[in-house]
Amino acid sequence: MGSPAMVLHAERARFGVLRTVSRYRPAVLLAVVVLLVAVLYAVLVPILRPVDEVLVDFSVSRTPPSARFPFGTDNAGRDVFVRVALGMRISLFIAVLTALGSTVIGVLVGVTAGGFGGWWDRIAMRVADAVNSLPSLLLTLLIVAMFRGSVTAIVVSLMLTHWTAIVRVVRSEMLVLRNAEFVQAARLRGLSRARIVRRHFLPVARGQALVGVVLLIPHAIWHESTLSFLGVGLPPHRASLGTLLSDAQASILLGDWWLLAFPAGVLVLVTLAVSVLGRHWQRGIEGVQEVSA
């Protein structure tokens, strides 16, 4: 059981989120439907229609969309409908891992920096400033280029360049919370800093953590797609939204519009749906903070 202040904060958080969802119900419901369809598509299609990404069939190459091939085929005769599902699966997998890892790092650093203060706060913020001063895409390209074709390298590089977006928001919350009455009372009772952080600070940071995960997913999808599009991400034969868009560069000039339209359309729809959910959740958290203040 948490303190009465923490219970009140949790109740306000639930009220703020519900109020936000009810206010923007059509957009939120549409975003949820789009995400559910996208996830089912990415999971089920490769299972129901398994393909070998290395095999080619030039007899059906560059086939426009039809009943047999809903999204058409590419230059090698591979089914674009299946490849888009495979690409979305790996892109979402990388994006979710990146968002979770970046959020964990950002929350831990932000909570401890804001909660403990002192030399650790100064060091953590200077490291965050140093990372922010570097172009994130160039830093990611440098890391991924040393381990080309590695999913692990892509995830690690994106995590190392995205955690700073979370740490500043969480740290600012902790600086305000550090002067709260129930935190001062906990200090007077003799609780250690570590216990105060674990009992009072981490529960408050959960709301920002959820917002961070949701908002980082579309950002990570675009970054992974950019890396694969530039040829330093996944290998060309392995489907991802970035490699599919890269393959479509030459084909679009030949009139094969479907090779660009379907991967790009899926990419835009998924990122927009996740962004809508993240933004409305963020509005709910901000509403809670205004009520609490």
Residue pairs with C-beta under 8 A, 6 or more apart in sequence:
1 7
2 10
2 199
2 200
2 203
3 182
3 186
3 199
3 200
4 182
5 180
5 181
5 182
6 182
6 200
6 203
6 204
9 203
9 204
9 288
9 292
10 203
12 288
12 291
12 292
13 207
13 284
13 285
13 288
15 288
16 284
16 285
16 287
16 288
16 291
17 281
17 284
17 285
18 284
19 284
19 287
20 280
20 281
20 283
20 284
20 287
21 28
21 280
21 284
24 280
27 276
27 280
28 276
28 277
28 280
30 273
30 276
31 272
31 273
31 274
31 276
31 277
32 273
32 277
34 269
34 270
34 272
34 273
35 270
35 273
35 274
35 277
38 88
38 92
38 266
38 269
38 270
38 273
39 92
41 85
41 88
42 85
42 86
42 88
42 89
42 92
43 89
45 81
45 82
45 85
46 82
46 85
46 86
46 89
49 79
49 81
49 82
51 78
51 79
51 82
51 83
53 78
53 83
53 86
53 237
53 238
53 239
54 237
55 78
56 76
56 77
56 78
57 76
57 77
57 78
58 76
58 77
59 77
60 69
60 73
60 77
61 73
61 74
61 75
61 76
61 77
62 72
62 73
62 74
62 75
62 251
62 254
62 256
63 69
63 72
63 73
63 77
64 72
64 258
65 71
65 72
65 258
66 72
69 79
69 80
69 81
70 81
71 79
71 80
71 81
71 84
71 258
71 262
72 80
72 256
72 258
72 259
72 262
73 79
73 80
74 80
74 83
74 247
74 251
74 256
74 259
75 247
75 251
75 256
80 244
80 258
80 259
80 262
80 263
81 262
83 239
83 244
84 239
84 241
84 244
84 262
84 263
84 266
86 239
86 240
87 239
87 240
87 241
87 242
87 243
87 244
87 263
88 241
88 266
88 270
90 151
90 234
90 238
90 239
90 240
91 221
91 224
91 225
91 240
91 241
91 242
91 267
92 217
92 221
92 270
93 151
94 151
94 154
94 155
94 158
94 220
94 221
94 224
95 216
95 217
95 218
95 220
95 221
95 224
96 217
97 155
98 155
98 158
98 159
98 162
98 216
98 220
98 223
98 224
99 162
99 212
99 213
99 214
99 216
99 217
99 220
100 213
101 155
101 159
101 163
102 158
102 159
102 162
102 163
102 165
102 166
102 212
102 216
102 220
103 163
103 166
103 209
103 212
103 213
103 216
105 159
105 163
105 166
105 167
106 163
106 164
106 165
106 166
106 167
106 170
106 212
107 166
107 167
107 170
107 202
107 205
107 208
107 209
107 212
109 124
109 128
109 163
109 167
109 170
109 171
110 166
110 167
110 168
110 169
110 170
110 171
110 173
110 174
110 205
111 170
111 171
111 174
111 197
111 201
111 202
111 205
112 120
112 124
112 197
113 120
113 121
113 124
113 125
113 167
113 171
113 174
114 121
114 170
114 171
114 172
114 173
114 174
114 175
114 177
114 178
114 201
115 174
115 178
115 193
115 196
115 197
115 201
116 193
116 197
117 178
121 171
124 167
124 171
125 171
128 164
128 167
128 168
131 139
131 160
131 161
131 163
131 164
132 164
136 161
136 162
136 223
137 223
137 226
139 157
139 160
139 161
140 157
140 158
140 161
140 223
140 227
141 227
141 230
141 232
143 153
143 156
143 157
143 160
144 150
144 153
144 154
144 157
144 227
144 232
144 233
145 232
146 153
147 153
148 232
148 235
149 233
149 234
149 235
149 238
151 234
154 224
154 227
154 233
154 234
158 220
158 223
158 224
162 216
162 219
162 220
165 212
165 216
166 208
166 209
166 212
166 216
169 208
169 212
170 205
170 208
170 209
173 204
173 205
173 208
174 201
174 204
174 205
177 183
177 200
177 201
177 204
180 200
182 200
183 196
183 200
186 195
186 196
186 199
186 200
187 196
191 199
207 285
207 288
208 285
210 281
211 278
211 281
211 282
211 285
214 274
214 277
214 278
214 281
215 275
215 278
215 279
215 282
217 274
217 278
218 270
218 271
218 272
218 274
218 275
218 278
221 241
221 267
221 270
221 271
221 274
222 267
222 271
224 233
224 240
224 241
224 242
225 240
225 241
225 242
225 245
225 267
226 242
227 233
227 242
228 234
228 240
228 241
228 242
228 243
228 246
229 242
229 243
229 245
229 246
230 242
230 246
231 246
233 240
233 242
233 243
234 240
234 242
234 243
235 243
236 243
236 246
236 247
241 263
241 266
241 267
244 259
244 263
245 260
245 263
245 264
245 267
247 259
248 256
248 259
248 260
248 263
248 264
251 259
251 260
252 259
252 260
